[in-house]
Amino acid sequence: MFKPFIGAVAALFITTAAVAEEKAAAPLPKIGLSFNTDTEYNIDTEKFSSDFGVVAKTGGLSLGITPTWDWDASELNNYELKAQYDFNVTKSFTISPYGEYNLDKDWNESTKFVGVKTSIKLN
């Protein structure tokens, strides 16, 4: 009597596992990372500077930090924190509100910007 019961329980577990549907875990949103640089020479002050930073983007949201290297003083003298969100109004027209927060070399607030960018693709 006991052996058929064990056989029935084993069959139940095996068929339940075989019939069960596999559920995939919800995928994490993809995050794109980019490294940006910009080197410029100021003709009036005769100084070189380079901006370099990392921008992370997921969906329409972009977040980044961009320090500025002063080649003459050999120091970082500005840290720019950026945030932007892209609203695709149509396939070819995008509106992007953004904000920038700048800190000086001592990490004190220097300037703040808010604005709106627009983009039109001509395809």
C-alpha positions in Angstrom: 0.0 0.0 0.0 2.8 2.4 0.8 4.8 1.8 -2.4 1.9 2.8 -4.7 1.4 6.0 -2.6 5.1 6.9 -3.0 4.9 6.2 -6.8 1.8 8.5 -7.1 3.5 11.3 -5.2 6.6 11.0 -7.3 4.6 11.0 -10.5 2.7 14.1 -9.3 5.9 16.0 -8.6 7.4 15.0 -11.9 4.4 16.0 -14.0 3.9 19.3 -12.0 7.5 20.3 -12.8 7.1 19.3 -16.5 3.8 21.2 -16.9 4.9 24.3 -15.0 5.4 27.3 -17.2 8.8 29.1 -17.0 8.4 32.7 -16.1 11.2 35.0 -17.1 12.3 37.5 -14.6 11.5 41.1 -15.5 14.4 42.5 -17.5 16.4 45.4 -16.0 16.3 48.5 -18.1 19.4 48.9 -20.3 21.8 51.6 -19.3 24.0 53.1 -21.9 27.3 54.6 -20.8 29.4 57.1 -22.9 32.7 58.8 -22.3 32.9 62.3 -23.7 35.9 64.7 -24.1 36.3 68.2 -25.3 39.7 70.1 -25.4 39.7 73.8 -26.2 42.1 76.7 -26.4 40.9 80.2 -25.2 42.4 82.8 -27.5 41.8 85.7 -25.1 43.4 84.0 -22.0 45.8 81.8 -24.0 44.9 78.8 -21.9 44.1 75.2 -22.7 41.4 73.2 -20.9 39.8 69.8 -21.3 36.4 68.6 -20.3 35.9 64.9 -19.8 33.1 62.9 -18.3 30.7 60.0 -18.2 27.1 60.1 -19.2 24.6 57.3 -18.3 21.4 57.1 -20.3 18.3 54.9 -19.8 15.1 55.4 -21.7 15.0 59.2 -22.2 16.9 60.1 -19.0 20.5 61.2 -19.1 22.7 61.8 -16.1 26.4 62.9 -16.3 29.4 64.4 -14.5 32.0 66.3 -16.4 35.1 67.7 -14.7 37.3 70.3 -16.4 41.1 70.0 -16.4 43.1 73.2 -16.5 46.3 72.4 -18.3 48.2 75.5 -17.1 47.3 75.1 -13.4 47.4 71.3 -13.6 44.2 70.9 -11.6 40.5 70.2 -11.9 38.7 73.5 -11.6 35.1 72.8 -12.5 32.7 69.9 -12.0 29.5 70.0 -14.1 26.6 67.7 -13.1 24.0 67.3 -15.8 20.5 65.9 -16.1 18.3 65.8 -19.2 15.1 64.0 -20.3 14.2 63.5 -23.9 10.5 63.6 -24.9 10.0 62.3 -28.4 7.0 64.3 -29.6 7.2 62.6 -33.0 9.7 60.4 -34.8 11.6 63.4 -35.9 11.0 66.1 -33.2 12.3 65.9 -29.6 12.0 68.3 -26.7 14.6 68.0 -23.9 14.4 69.9 -20.6 17.8 69.9 -18.9 19.6 71.2 -15.9 23.3 71.8 -15.1 24.9 72.4 -11.7 28.5 73.5 -11.6 30.9 73.3 -8.7 34.3 75.0 -8.5 37.6 73.2 -7.6 36.7 73.5 -3.8 33.3 71.9 -4.5 31.4 75.2 -3.9 28.4 76.1 -6.0 29.4 78.3 -9.0 26.6 78.3 -11.6 23.3 76.7 -12.2 21.5 76.4 -15.6 18.0 75.1 -16.6 16.8 75.1 -20.2 15.0 73.3 -23.0 16.7 71.9 -26.1 14.9 70.9 -29.3 16.0 68.6 -32.0 14.6 68.0 -35.5 15.8 65.0 -37.6 15.8 65.7 -41.3 15.4 62.2 -42.7 
